[in-house]
Amino acid sequence: MNLHSEEDFYSNPEEDQILNKVEKMLNNGEIYYFDISEFIEILDIYLDFNNLKKAERLIDIAISQHPHSSELELKQAQVFVEKNKHSQAKLILQKLVKLEPTNPDIFFLLGVIAINHFEIEKSVAYFNKSLELNSEDNVEMFLNIAIHYENINNFEKAVEYLNQAYSLEPENMDIIYELAYVFERLEKTELSIEYYKKYLDLYPFAENAWYNIALLYDKLNMIDKAIDAFDFAIAIDDSFLQAFYGKANCLANHDDFYTAIEVFKETLAFDPANDEVYYSMGECYEKLKKYDTALKHYKKAIDLNQDNANAWFGIGIIRYYKDELFESLFYIKKALKLNPDDPECWAILGKINEKLDFYEDAEIAYKKVIKLEPKQENNWIKYAEILYKQDKLDEAISALINANDKIDKNPEIIFQLSAYLLESKNYQKAIKFFKLGLSLNYDMHKKFFFIDSKKTYPSTINKLIKKNLKSK
């Protein structure tokens, strides 16, 4: 709901008057009398705008004036639910369900409480009871229930209720949009696109829907359709920054860097102080190997935002390309200070330190990388190599055994492990892993010999190579 203030909600002068009087009462600490319907009317407005502080103050006043009103007690339970005071809400609802066993709103709120405690079966039972008692307004209730499941990221359950709502009102735009969103979160991209299309058939001037469908086309590598959708969003709203930025990123992700740069420039016309746009342009220039121009854009991004970790990293990478290792080290460390869990930063830090022969620092960096990305084989190999360079052969072997446990059947890890086992004179295990490596990737044994080219190998190794060569 795109409203600017609670007062904008009103078009009725009488309602305006009630709201003003309530606001005056709450602001001045005075107490005025209102009937039950007036209290509920204003409480609904506060709840719609998530103004829970005022809602809680007002419900206390309302209950004090009408202490026997079950309507107000139900509204108090709703306020407690919204404020996550579930035990207090539950006490009220358990009392009310005995007095009004056919009131669907009571069961609905009990269902919401159950959801928030991840009691899914219990929530379904309460919601089904609420739906059974409220057959006239089921579509709206299906939609509300679905949104509550979305709030706890239970998108499968949300789809169940949205589908029931859709079967009753297949042209309800709220339901269609919600289905598109939920299928997107479930990574059912084609289904999400299908529902966004249905939404756009009903409302073709929805720039947000065009933007969302563009992102999904991009995800499917359908770049032409993605660009067309971004262009539709921009045509509807020519100041839609996200659409410009999304289009530029889409182009850059598909290596059309020159066109991406032009679109980023269009974005700057609307938002000239956007450091992320300057960073992204710098990245495009970097990919085009226009390093000096890339540096200018990265520096501009940092001028606009000293905390832009990516821009610091970008400068560090370019300094690395230029073999300015100490300068690169400074910028990469600056990026890591801002983003300490970036594996790419730690990986390049390891490479820089290794090039500078700072092996202990390189070891620390590579160790951090494998912790952040334990499924990346190159990280393990680099970590093992830096241990080997420091004559920590046993540690290098342990690292590769650990890597082999985490990354099954990777020939490079296996051949490297075999080489180090030979180095340690553990011939039986070395031959075992070498044989396994040959079965996975015969040609990679040449790299194995490169690693250990000056060593004398057991005759079994040569026999294995010849045997596998004949079988090819």
Secondary structure, DSSP 8 states (H G I E B T S, - for coil): ---SSGGGG---HHHHHHHHHHHHHHHHT------HHHHHHHHHHHHHTT-HHHHHHHHHHHHHHSTT-HHHHHHHHHHHHHTT-HHHHHHHHHHHHHH-TT-HHHHHHHHHHHHHTT-HHHHHHHHHHHHHH-GGGHHHHHHHHHHHHHHTT-HHHHHHHHHHHHHH-TT-HHHHHHHHHHHHHTT-HHHHHHHHHHHHHH-TT-HHHHHHHHHHHHHTT-HHHHHHHHHHHHHH-TT-HHHHHHHHHHHHHTT-HHHHHHHHHHHHHH-TT-HHHHHHHHHHHHHTT-HHHHHHHHHHHHHH-TT-HHHHHHHHHHHHHTT-HHHHHHHHHHHHHH-TT-HHHHHHHHHHHHHTT-HHHHHHHHHHHHHH-TT-HHHHHHHHHHHHHTT-HHHHHHHHHHHHHHSTT-HHHHHHHHHHHHHTT-HHHHHHHHHHHHHH-GGGHHHHHHHTTTS---HHHHHHHHHHHHH-
